[in-house]
Amino acid sequence: MAYARPVIILFLLSLVHAANGFSGWVRTGGPGGGDVRSIVASGTNLIAGVAGGGVFLSSNNGTSWTPIDSGLSNNNITALAASGTTLFAGTNGSGVFRSTNNGATWSADTAGLSRLDVTCLAVNGSNVFAGTGNGVFLSTLTGTSWTPVNSGLTSLLIYCLAPSGANMFAGTGGGGAFFSTNSGTSWTAVNTGMTSTFVFSFAVNGTDIYAGTSGRGVFHSTNNGGAWTAVDSALTSLIVTSLAANGTNLFAGTVGGGVFLSTNSGAVWAQVDGGLTDLSIRSLAVNSAGIYAGTAGGGVFLSTNSGTAWTSASTGLTGTAVTSILLNGSTVFSGTFGGGVYISSNSGSTWTPVNSGLTNPYVNALVVSGSNLFAGTAGAGVFLSANNGTSWTAPDTGLTSLTVNCLASIGTSVFAGTSSGGVFLTTNAGTAWTAVNTGLTTLSVQCLTVMGTNLLAGTNGGGVFFSTNSGTAWTAVNTGLVNLFIDCFTINGTSIYAGTDGSGVYLSTNNGGQWTALNSGLAGTQVYSLALGGGDLFAGLVGGGAFAITLPDTTWRPVNQGLPGSTVNALTVNGTTLLAGTSGSGVYSRAIADMATGIAAPVRNIPGSFTLEQNYPNPFNPTTTIRYALPHQAFVTLKVYNTLGQLVATLVEEVEQPGVHEAVFNGADRASGVYFYRIKAGDYAATKKLTLVR
């Protein structure tokens, strides 16, 4: 029997590994919520995709959700599409997954995809379209390969796709809207009257086409995009991420403004937010029960009265995308994508939101400069707090690119790396910003780091740049780098480590003059975060958890015991503890000493085959031991599930050596009843039943 995973693993703090008393990662007390990127109605079912949480099914109009993730190796879901019982899930980093049985099982469907960051999906007749960071790809509902269909597209960053009869619309980042009448074989730009080139969403209602844009609200066309008219009267939030039509009602989901309703084709809008606790809307869907809103951090909400009132419809659906973690003395800050900034004064045991004045909750980066705290956001520039996050202001004068991916400080100088404007510098707490881009041939800056008085910039497509004069001039330093998409840095003396988007980790010991790959044992190539602590180098991967190297060793080992198999966006060392910010499950902590050598399980006589023994004692109260044997080294997962197929605990998730191993499950805080434990080791898999009796 295959069991699906829930979005958050419940960690039993008393869980131990029998070999050395190791407890693994522990989820901190928050932040909480669910970043619901996509909702689709499929017959009588609802399907929801959660960033970092996987795919969920509801057959009761959102009253409760069940995870449907069997075979889904990446739970960072960015898009969904449905055609009958065939479902498609787009991920950030692993391409597309296909299910032909309503999500019961999934298989990877990536052949022909040149980029695995899928931003959107759409089904039109017998065809399915995938939008990526490298254009549009076409497959058939029954096919297993993809073909690029990009002729005529002047921008290959695809944000949204929508069928209109036999035709297709594509919304892009920088190129506006495009239209195809031949299944994407060729595209034509259709932007007359549209004043924004960033199109985030479409809705098709008969012959009416609506486009939601970044910063310019909604546009309306009645002739397949031949001409557009702005329809934004009373639409007070102009970043429109999602649109949905239901009869004569048109709904717009916005960033920070919640949901708006128009009953006259967008001529006038009214805000309909009663009961919505999260006003950043990621997705909208309609079925016979009403309208559903997927939010950036609060899960799903349902309205049965056209948005007049909303109720939470998120039972079983949770997850948080944590983008950054910052230490300031004994205080820990976490920036989230959709939930703003949280603060903890007890090493993450509890978190409190600190968002007064922070009008954009999509926080990409945090940095401290003196007594000031800066937050870089997606779409609203930089915010400043002079009182540890109690209140925020937006000091953005001169900052012409408002999507801030990264921040760094040298003394009183603060640098902001942006998505399209390069690097900006302020020396007066953000009162004024100045572009410092001389020599920077790529203006999409993903990461910044300080090396003494020098500055390094990692870019999207341009590689690494080095500055010795506070950004006044930059020099490209890319010799040896085979991938010029740089996501993160960390510094160890004269050693610079760079994480790339697709080629793993690289090391330079001469200020970037020469780079060498450092990837032995690294089970993943998209590296979003790096950190140093206790003589170890740690890497956070897309969909692959965390890995470590004990320097000067050159081989990575997984350190994922208790860490959900999601994307690790941020790694920060807090004394003797490593904090990991994940996509979908909040913040986790682990003692660095526990990861010094991984799990050293006891090795007896080498077994001749894989075996999983019956737990003992059984029945048990409250602890029981599970023994298993490995004939050779293997990556082992040992997990406990309840009778609903929901994951209760992850006991083992590491590479282990041959021998006989034991793990202990503690059910002290679980209800009496039957549970199942399942092992996977290489190609071997087995499941057994255990009974907890109070």
C-alpha positions in Angstrom: 0.0 0.0 0.0 1.3 3.5 -0.9 0.7 6.3 1.5 0.5 10.0 0.8 2.4 12.6 2.8 0.8 15.5 4.6 2.2 19.0 4.2 3.7 19.2 7.6 5.5 16.3 9.3 4.6 16.0 13.0 7.8 15.8 14.9 8.0 13.8 18.1 10.6 15.5 20.3 11.3 12.3 22.2 11.9 10.3 19.0 15.4 8.8 19.1 17.6 6.8 16.8 18.8 3.8 18.7 22.4 4.0 17.5 23.3 7.3 19.1 20.2 9.0 20.7 20.1 11.4 17.7 16.9 13.5 17.5 17.3 15.2 14.1 15.6 18.3 12.9 12.8 19.8 15.0 10.2 22.1 13.7 10.2 25.5 15.5 6.9 27.1 16.7 6.1 28.7 13.4 5.6 30.7 11.2 2.4 28.9 10.0 0.0 29.0 7.1 -0.2 27.7 3.6 1.0 29.2 0.3 -1.6 27.8 -2.1 -0.3 28.5 -5.6 -3.0 26.8 -7.5 -6.6 25.5 -7.1 -8.5 23.6 -9.8 -11.9 22.1 -9.9 -12.0 18.6 -11.4 -15.5 17.1 -11.5 -16.8 17.0 -7.9 -13.2 17.3 -6.5 -11.0 20.2 -5.7 -7.2 19.9 -6.1 -4.8 22.4 -4.4 -1.1 22.8 -5.0 0.9 24.2 -2.0 4.4 25.6 -2.4 6.5 23.3 -0.3 3.5 21.2 0.8 2.6 19.1 -2.2 -0.8 18.3 -3.8 -4.1 18.0 -1.8 -7.5 16.6 -2.7 -10.9 17.7 -1.3 -14.1 15.9 -2.2 -16.3 17.9 0.1 -15.9 21.5 -1.2 -12.8 22.2 0.9 -14.2 21.1 4.3 -11.1 18.8 4.6 -8.1 18.0 2.5 -6.1 14.8 2.0 -2.5 14.8 0.6 -2.1 12.9 -2.7 1.6 12.8 -3.2 2.6 9.2 -3.9 5.4 9.4 -6.5 5.7 13.2 -6.3 9.4 13.7 -5.5 9.2 17.5 -5.3 6.5 19.0 -3.1 7.1 22.6 -4.2 4.0 22.9 -6.3 3.6 26.0 -8.5 0.8 25.0 -10.9 -2.0 22.5 -11.5 -4.1 21.5 -14.5 -6.9 18.8 -14.8 -8.6 16.9 -17.5 -11.0 14.3 -16.2 -9.0 12.0 -14.0 -5.7 13.1 -15.5 -3.9 15.7 -13.4 -0.7 17.7 -14.1 1.4 19.3 -11.3 4.1 21.8 -12.1 7.0 22.1 -9.7 9.8 24.5 -9.0 12.9 22.5 -9.9 11.5 19.1 -11.1 9.4 19.9 -14.0 5.9 18.4 -14.5 4.4 15.3 -12.8 1.4 13.5 -14.3 -1.3 11.4 -12.7 -3.9 9.4 -14.6 -5.8 8.3 -11.5 -6.9 11.5 -9.9 -3.7 11.9 -8.0 -3.5 8.5 -6.4 0.0 8.1 -8.0 2.3 10.4 -9.9 5.1 10.0 -12.3 7.7 12.5 -13.6 6.9 13.9 -17.1 9.9 16.0 -18.0 11.3 14.6 -21.3 12.0 17.6 -23.6 11.6 20.3 -20.9 14.8 22.5 -21.0 13.8 24.3 -17.8 12.3 22.5 -14.8 10.9 25.7 -13.1 7.2 25.4 -14.2 5.2 28.5 -13.6 1.8 27.6 -15.1 -0.1 24.9 -16.8 -3.2 24.8 -19.0 -5.2 22.1 -20.8 -6.8 22.8 -24.2 -8.6 19.9 -25.8 -6.1 17.0 -26.1 -3.1 19.3 -25.4 -1.4 20.4 -22.2 0.8 23.5 -22.1 3.5 24.3 -19.6 4.9 27.7 -19.0 8.5 28.0 -17.7 11.3 30.4 -17.4 12.4 29.3 -20.9 9.1 29.6 -22.8 6.1 27.5 -23.5 6.2 23.7 -23.9 3.5 21.5 -25.5 2.5 17.8 -24.8 -0.6 15.7 -25.3 -2.8 14.4 -22.5 -1.5 10.9 -23.2 2.1 11.8 -24.1 5.2 11.7 -22.1 7.4 14.3 -23.9 7.3 18.0 -24.4 8.1 20.2 -27.4 9.0 23.9 -27.2 6.4 26.2 -28.9 7.9 29.7 -28.7 7.9 31.1 -32.2 7.0 34.8 -32.0 7.4 35.1 -28.2 9.7 38.0 -27.4 9.8 37.1 -23.7 10.3 33.5 -22.5 9.4 34.2 -18.9 5.9 32.8 -18.9 3.6 33.7 -16.0 0.2 32.4 -17.1 -1.6 30.5 -19.8 -5.3 30.4 -20.6 -7.3 28.6 -23.3 -10.0 30.5 -25.2 -11.9 28.1 -27.3 -9.3 26.5 -29.6 -6.9 29.4 -29.0 -4.4 30.1 -26.3 -3.2 33.2 -24.4 0.2 33.5 -22.8 1.1 36.2 -20.2 4.8 37.0 -19.9 7.2 38.9 -17.7 8.4 41.8 -19.9 6.6 41.0 -23.1 3.0 41.4 -22.2 0.3 39.2 -23.7 0.6 36.8 -26.6 -2.1 34.9 -28.7 -1.9 31.7 -30.6 -4.5 30.1 -32.9 -2.4 27.0 -33.7 -1.6 25.3 -30.4 1.4 27.5 -29.8 3.1 26.8 -33.1 3.3 30.6 -33.5 2.5 33.5 -31.2 1.5 37.1 -31.8 1.9 39.9 -29.3 -1.5 41.4 -28.5 -0.7 44.4 -26.3 -2.5 47.4 -27.9 -3.9 49.5 -25.0 -2.2 47.4 -22.3 0.2 49.6 -20.3 1.9 46.8 -18.4 4.3 44.2 -19.9 4.0 41.9 -16.9 0.8 39.8 -17.2 0.2 37.6 -14.2 -3.3 36.1 -14.9 -6.1 35.7 -17.3 -9.8 34.9 -17.2 -12.0 34.0 -20.1 -15.7 34.5 -20.0 -17.3 33.9 -23.4 -15.9 36.5 -25.7 -14.6 38.6 -22.8 -10.9 38.2 -22.0 -9.4 39.7 -18.8 -5.8 40.2 -18.0 -4.4 40.8 -14.5 -1.1 42.7 -14.5 1.7 43.8 -12.2 1.0 47.3 -11.0 -1.6 48.3 -13.6 -4.6 46.3 -12.5 -7.0 44.6 -14.9 -7.4 45.0 -18.7 -10.4 43.9 -20.8 -10.6 42.7 -24.4 -13.5 41.6 -26.5 -11.6 40.8 -29.6 -9.0 38.2 -28.6 -6.6 40.8 -27.4 -6.7 42.9 -30.5 -7.3 45.9 -28.2 -7.3 46.2 -24.4 -9.1 48.7 -22.1 -8.1 49.3 -18.5 -10.9 48.3 -16.1 -9.6 49.3 -12.7 -12.1 51.8 -11.2 -12.0 51.3 -7.4 -9.4 48.5 -7.7 -7.1 49.8 -5.0 -4.6 47.0 -5.3 -3.1 46.9 -8.8 -1.0 43.7 -8.6 -3.5 41.2 -9.8 -2.2 37.6 -9.4 -5.4 35.7 -10.2 -8.7 36.1 -12.0 -11.9 34.0 -12.1 -15.3 34.4 -13.8 -18.5 33.0 -12.5 -21.5 34.0 -14.6 -21.7 37.7 -14.5 -19.3 37.9 -11.5 -15.6 38.6 -12.1 -13.2 38.1 -9.2 -9.7 39.5 -9.0 -7.1 38.3 -6.4 -4.5 40.8 -5.5 -1.3 41.2 -3.6 -2.1 42.8 -0.2 -5.6 43.9 -1.2 -7.5 40.6 -1.0 -10.3 39.8 -3.4 -12.3 42.3 -5.5 -15.6 41.7 -7.3 -17.0 43.3 -10.4 -20.5 42.6 -11.7 -20.2 44.8 -14.8 -17.2 43.4 -16.8 -14.7 45.2 -14.6 -16.1 48.7 -15.0 -16.4 49.1 -11.2 -14.8 46.9 -8.5 -15.7 46.4 -4.9 -13.4 44.9 -2.3 -14.9 41.6 -0.8 -12.7 40.6 2.0 -15.0 39.8 5.0 -13.4 37.0 6.9 -10.2 36.8 4.9 -7.3 36.8 7.3 -4.6 36.8 4.5 -5.1 39.5 1.8 -2.4 38.3 -0.5 -4.2 36.0 -3.0 -2.3 33.4 -5.0 -5.1 31.6 -6.8 -8.9 31.6 -7.4 -11.2 28.8 -8.5 -14.9 28.4 -8.9 -17.2 25.4 -8.6 -20.9 24.9 -7.8 -20.3 25.6 -4.1 -18.8 29.0 -4.6 -15.5 30.8 -5.1 -12.2 29.6 -3.5 -9.2 31.8 -2.7 -5.8 30.3 -2.2 -3.7 32.7 -0.1 0.1 33.3 0.3 0.2 32.1 3.9 -3.3 31.4 5.2 -4.4 28.4 3.1 -7.7 28.3 1.3 -10.9 30.3 1.9 -14.4 29.7 0.6 -17.2 32.2 -0.1 -20.7 31.0 -1.0 -22.1 34.5 -1.4 -19.9 36.1 -4.1 -17.2 37.2 -1.6 -19.5 38.9 0.9 -18.1 36.6 3.5 -15.3 34.1 3.5 -14.6 31.1 5.8 -11.4 29.2 6.1 -11.5 25.9 4.2 -8.0 24.6 5.1 -8.4 21.6 7.5 -5.4 19.4 6.7 -3.8 22.0 4.5 -0.8 24.0 6.0 2.6 25.2 5.0 4.9 28.3 5.0 7.6 29.4 2.6 10.4 31.0 4.7 12.7 32.9 2.4 15.2 34.4 4.9 16.4 34.0 8.4 18.4 36.8 10.2 20.1 36.9 13.6 20.3 40.3 15.4 21.8 39.6 18.8 19.5 37.1 20.6 16.6 37.9 18.3 15.8 35.8 15.2 13.8 37.3 12.3 12.3 35.2 9.5 11.0 36.7 6.2 8.2 34.7 4.6 6.7 34.8 1.1 3.2 35.9 1.8 3.3 36.3 5.6 5.7 39.2 6.0 8.2 39.2 8.8 8.2 37.2 12.0 10.3 37.6 15.2 11.4 35.1 17.8 13.2 35.9 21.0 13.5 32.3 22.1 15.5 30.7 19.3 12.4 29.9 17.3 10.2 28.2 19.9 7.5 30.8 19.2 7.1 33.4 16.5 5.2 36.7 16.4 4.4 38.6 13.1 5.8 42.1 13.0 4.2 43.7 10.0 2.8 47.1 11.0 3.5 49.4 8.0 4.8 46.5 5.9 2.3 46.8 3.0 3.9 44.0 1.0 4.1 40.6 2.8 6.3 39.0 0.1 9.7 39.3 1.8 12.7 38.0 -0.1 15.6 39.3 2.1 16.5 40.8 5.5 19.6 42.6 6.7 20.7 44.7 9.7 22.7 47.9 9.5 23.5 49.4 12.8 20.2 49.8 14.6 18.2 49.5 11.4 16.5 46.5 10.0 15.8 46.3 6.2 13.3 44.0 4.4 13.5 43.6 0.6 10.1 42.6 -0.9 8.8 41.3 -4.2 7.2 44.3 -5.9 7.3 47.0 -3.2 11.0 47.7 -2.8 12.7 48.0 0.6 11.1 48.6 4.0 12.9 50.0 7.0 12.4 49.4 10.7 14.3 51.3 13.4 12.6 49.5 16.3 13.2 45.8 15.7 10.3 45.3 13.4 7.6 47.0 15.6 6.8 49.3 12.7 8.0 49.7 9.1 8.4 52.5 6.5 9.2 52.4 2.8 12.3 54.5 2.1 12.5 53.9 -1.7 13.5 57.2 -3.3 15.7 56.4 -6.3 14.9 52.6 -6.2 13.6 52.1 -9.7 13.3 48.3 -9.5 10.9 47.3 -6.7 11.5 43.5 -6.7 14.4 43.2 -4.2 15.9 39.7 -4.2 18.8 40.3 -1.8 20.3 42.7 0.7 23.8 43.2 2.1 25.5 45.8 4.4 29.0 47.2 4.9 29.0 49.6 7.8 26.4 52.2 7.1 26.2 51.2 3.4 23.3 49.0 2.5 23.1 47.3 -0.9 19.9 46.0 -2.6 20.1 43.5 -5.5 17.0 43.7 -7.7 15.3 41.6 -10.3 15.7 44.0 -13.2 17.6 47.1 -12.0 20.9 45.7 -10.8 22.4 46.8 -7.5 21.4 49.9 -5.6 23.3 51.6 -2.7 22.1 53.8 0.2 24.3 55.4 2.8 21.5 57.2 4.6 19.1 54.4 5.8 17.3 54.4 2.5 16.5 58.1 2.3 18.0 57.9 -1.2 19.2 55.0 -3.4 21.7 55.1 -6.2 22.2 52.5 -8.9 25.8 51.1 -8.8 26.0 48.9 -11.9 29.1 49.9 -13.9 30.5 46.7 -15.3 27.5 44.7 -14.3 26.3 43.1 -17.6 23.3 41.4 -16.1 20.8 43.5 -14.0 18.9 40.6 -12.5 20.8 40.1 -9.2 19.8 37.1 -7.1 22.3 37.3 -4.2 24.9 39.6 -2.5 27.5 38.9 0.0 30.3 40.8 1.8 33.9 39.6 1.9 35.8 42.0 4.1 35.3 45.3 2.4 34.6 43.7 -1.0 31.2 42.8 -2.4 30.1 39.8 -4.5 27.0 39.7 -6.7 25.4 36.5 -8.0 23.2 37.1 -11.0 20.6 35.3 -13.1 22.5 34.4 -16.3 25.5 36.6 -15.8 27.4 34.6 -13.2 29.4 36.2 -10.4 30.6 39.8 -10.2 33.2 41.2 -7.8 33.6 44.8 -6.6 36.4 46.3 -4.4 34.8 49.8 -4.2 31.3 49.4 -2.9 29.8 48.7 -6.2 31.3 51.7 -8.1 32.7 49.2 -10.5 32.1 45.5 -11.1 34.2 42.7 -12.7 32.9 39.4 -14.0 34.7 36.5 -12.3 33.3 33.3 -13.9 36.3 31.2 -15.1 35.3 27.6 -14.4 31.7 28.3 -13.8 29.5 26.2 -16.2 26.3 27.7 -14.8 25.8 31.5 -14.7 22.6 31.4 -12.6 23.8 32.0 -9.0 21.4 31.7 -6.1 23.6 32.0 -2.9 27.0 32.6 -1.4 28.9 31.9 1.8 32.4 32.9 2.8 35.0 31.0 4.8 38.1 33.1 5.1 39.5 33.3 1.5 37.2 30.6 0.3 34.0 31.6 -1.6 31.2 29.0 -2.1 28.5 29.7 -4.7 25.3 27.7 -5.1 23.9 27.6 -8.6 20.5 27.0 -10.1 21.2 23.7 -11.8 24.9 22.9 -11.4 25.4 22.5 -7.6 28.1 24.2 -5.6 31.3 25.8 -6.8 34.4 26.9 -4.8 36.9 29.7 -5.4 39.9 30.5 -3.3 41.1 33.6 -5.2 38.2 36.0 -5.2 36.4 34.3 -8.0 39.4 34.1 -10.3 38.9 30.4 -10.7 36.0 28.2 -9.8 35.8 24.4 -9.3 32.8 22.2 -8.8 32.2 20.7 -5.3 29.4 18.3 -5.9 30.5 14.8 -4.9 27.6 13.1 -3.1 25.2 16.1 -3.6 21.8 14.7 -4.5 20.6 17.7 -6.3 21.8 20.6 -8.5 19.6 23.5 -7.5 21.2 25.1 -4.4 19.2 27.9 -2.8 21.2 28.4 0.5 24.6 27.9 2.0 25.9 28.3 5.6 29.1 27.6 7.6 29.1 26.3 11.2 31.2 24.0 13.4 33.7 23.3 10.7 30.9 22.2 8.3 29.6 23.6 5.1 25.8 23.2 4.7 23.7 23.4 1.5 20.0 23.7 1.2 18.5 22.2 -2.0 15.4 22.5 -4.1 13.3 19.5 -3.1 16.3 17.8 -1.6 16.6 19.1 2.0 20.0 19.7 3.5 23.5 18.4 2.9 26.8 18.9 4.8 30.6 18.7 4.2 33.1 18.6 7.0 35.8 20.8 5.7 38.3 20.3 4.1 36.5 17.1 3.0 35.0 17.3 -0.5 32.1 14.8 -0.3 28.6 15.8 0.7 26.3 13.7 3.0 22.6 14.2 3.6 21.5 15.6 7.0 17.8 15.3 6.6 16.7 13.3 9.6 13.3 14.7 10.5 13.5 17.4 7.8 10.6 17.3 5.3 11.7 16.6 1.8 11.1 20.2 0.7 13.1 23.1 -0.6 15.5 24.8 2.0 15.4 28.5 1.1 17.5 29.8 4.0 20.2 28.4 6.3 21.5 30.4 9.3 23.8 29.4 12.1 22.7 30.5 15.6 25.5 29.5 18.0 25.6 25.7 18.0 22.4 25.4 16.1 21.5 25.4 12.4 18.2 27.0 11.4 16.6 26.0 8.1 13.8 28.0 6.4 11.8 25.7 4.1 9.2 26.1 1.4 6.0 24.9 3.0 6.9 23.8 6.5 8.3 26.8 8.3 11.6 26.9 10.2 13.5 23.9 11.5 16.4 23.7 13.9 19.1 21.2 14.6 22.3 21.0 16.7 25.3 21.2 14.5 27.1 18.6 16.6 24.4 16.1 15.6 25.4 16.5 11.9 29.1 16.1 12.4 29.3 12.6 10.9 25.6 11.9 10.0 24.0 8.8 11.6 26.4 6.1 12.6 24.1 3.1 12.9 25.3 -0.1 14.5 26.8 -2.6 12.0 26.8 -6.2 12.9 27.3 -9.1 10.5 26.6 -8.0 7.0 23.1 -9.3 6.1 22.5 -11.2 2.8 19.3 -9.3 1.9 17.1 -6.4 2.9 14.7 -7.2 5.7 12.2 -5.3 7.8 11.3 -7.0 11.1 8.2 -6.7 13.2 8.4 -4.0 15.8 8.9 -5.1 19.4 7.1 -4.9 21.7 3.8 -5.0 19.8 1.3 -3.8 21.0 3.3 -1.1 22.7 3.0 1.8 25.1 4.5 4.3 24.5 7.7 3.2 22.7 8.6 0.4 20.3 11.8 -0.6 18.4 11.9 -1.3 14.7 14.8 -3.3 13.3 15.8 -3.6 9.7 18.8 -5.0 7.8 20.8 -3.6 4.8 23.1 -5.8 2.7 24.8 -2.8 1.2 24.9 1.0 1.5 21.5 2.6 0.6 19.5 5.7 1.1 16.9 4.7 3.7 13.6 6.2 4.6 11.6 4.8 7.5 8.2 6.5 8.2 5.1 5.9 10.3 1.6 6.5 9.0 -1.9 6.4 10.5 -4.7 4.4 9.0 -5.7 7.4 6.8 -2.3 7.3 5.1 -1.2 10.5 6.8 2.5 10.7 7.8 3.0 10.6 11.6 6.7 10.6 11.9 9.9 10.2 9.9 12.3 7.9 11.8 15.1 7.7 9.2 15.9 9.6 6.1 19.7 9.2 5.5 22.3 7.2 3.6 23.1 4.2 5.9 25.9 1.6 5.8 25.3 -2.2 5.5 24.3 -3.9 8.7 21.4 -4.3 11.2 19.9 -1.0 12.3 17.3 0.0 14.9 15.0 3.0 15.3 12.7 3.9 18.1 9.2 5.3 17.7 7.6 7.1 20.6 3.8 7.4 20.5 3.5 9.2 23.8 1.4 12.0 22.2 -0.5 9.8 19.7 -3.9 8.2 20.0 -4.4 4.5 20.6 -4.9 2.5 17.5 -3.2 0.8 14.5 -0.3 2.5 12.6 1.9 1.4 9.8 5.6 1.7 9.3 7.2 1.7 5.9 10.8 1.3 4.8 12.3 2.2 1.4 16.0 1.4 0.8 17.1 1.5 -2.8 14.6 -0.7 -4.7 13.4 -2.4 -1.6 10.2 -1.4 0.1 8.1 -3.1 2.8 5.3 -2.1 5.2 4.2 -3.6 8.5 1.6 -2.8 11.1 2.1 -1.7 14.7 -0.5 -1.2 17.5 -0.4 1.5 20.2 -2.4 0.6 23.3 -3.0 3.0 26.2 
